[in-house]
Amino acid sequence: MADTMQFDLVSPERNLVSVPVREVRLPGADGDLTAMPGHAPAIVNLRPGLVTVVAGDGSETEFAVTGGFAEINNESITLLAERGHPRAEMTQEVFNEMMAQARRRVESAKERESAGEELVAAAVKLLADMEALGTHIGLDPNHANFPH
């Protein structure tokens, strides 16, 4: 079994990283998971959270994602993020913008008469996951209460 696998993280704005890794920790919609070389093939829906990339030398790099999905196989992981930023770029201003977008999703889901309870619940969960992400990385979700 190889010691590393290829990891690619792509968002609509840019390719964030393409490197060999020892492991990747993912915020799965159904729970966190770690993918390593030799992992069984899987497609994983992601929730907002931190993706932790562990390089072959053991150094770690974190990326904040707002959701998306990861395709995992025994040799590689390709993560397509709805929105992604290196942890170092996650300023209060960037986080405020992400929170405003999540709040708009909740309001839009609530306003649509055709929106079922599941759609509203999914939007509310997205907002809660975004708040948890901000708290985890030391940003204030309450600071994002002003309208954009």
N, C-alpha and C positions, 0 to 999 in steps of 0.2 A: 504494500500500500504506500502511496506517495505521502510525503510529509506535508505538502501544500496542495492547494487547489486554486484555480483562478476565480477571482471575485471582481465583478463589474457592477457598479452602482450608477444608474442613469436616472436623471429627472428630466422633465420637459425642457428645462432651461439649459442643462448642460450634462456632460459626462463628469461625474464627481470623482470616480476612482476606478482604476483597473490595475489590480495587483495580485500577486500570488499571496495566499493567506494560509494560516494554520487552522483558524476557525473564525466563524462569524456568528455573533449572537443577534438574534432577530426578535422584534416585538410582534409575534404572530397574533392574528385576530383571535385565535383559540388558545393562546398562551405563548409564553416565550419559548424559544428553542435555540439550540446551538447546532450549526452545521459544520462538519469537518470532512476531510478527505474520506471517500468511501461511503458517504451518506447515501441512503436510499433515495431514488428519485421522488420528488415531491414538488407541488406548487402550493405556496403558502400565501394566504391573504395577510396583509400587514395592517396593524393599527398604528396610530401615531405613537412614536417612541424613539428610543435610541438604538441604532445599529452599531454594535461594537465589532471592529475588525481587528483580529489578532494576527500580526505578521509572523513570518517564519522565525524572526529573532525574539518573539514574545512581546514586542511593543504593540500598544493598543491605540487605535484611532476611533473616534466616535462621530457618527453622523445622525442628525435629527431628521426623521421622515414623518410625513403626515399621513401616510398610508401607501398603498400600492400592493405589489405582490413580488414574491421571489420564486424563481425556478431553480431548484436544487437538483444536482445529480452527483455522482460519485467523483467527478472531476472539476466541477465548477458551480458557481452560484451567480445568477444574474438577477439583480434586484431592480425593478422598475418602480420608482417612487413617484407618487402623485406630486410631491414636492420634497426636496431634500437639500440639506445644508450641512457642511462640516460643522461640528460642535463649536468650533472657534468663531464661526460666523453668526451664531445664534444670539443676536443682541436683543434687548428688550423691544426695540423698534420692529425687528423682523418677526419676533414672537407676537407682538401686538397685531401685526397684519395677518398672521396665521389665525389668531384667535378671532379677529373680526370676520374672516372668511368662514370659520366654523360656526360663528353665531348667525351669520347670514343664511347658512345652510339650514340651521334649526328653524329660523323664522320663515324661510321659504317653504319648508316642509309643513309647518303648522298652518300656513296661509292657504296652501293648496287643498281644496276640498277633496280632490281625488287621492290625496296622499293617505295611505293607510297608516295604522298605528305603527307598523313595522318600520316604515320610512322615517317617521318622526322619532321613534326610539333609536334608530341607527344614527340619525343626526345628533340626537342628545348624547349618545355614547361617544361619538366622534368628538364633540365638544368636551366631554369629561376626560377623554384620553388626551386631548390637547392640553387641558389644564394640568393634568398629571405630568405630562412631559415638561411643561414649563417649570413646575414646582421641583421636579427631579433635577433639572439643570440650573436651578437657582434664579429663575425668572418669575416675575409676579403676574399670575393670570388675572388678578384684580386690577392691575395697572392697565390692562387692555380693555377696560369697560367702556371707554369712550367710543363713539361711532366714527367710522371711517367713510 
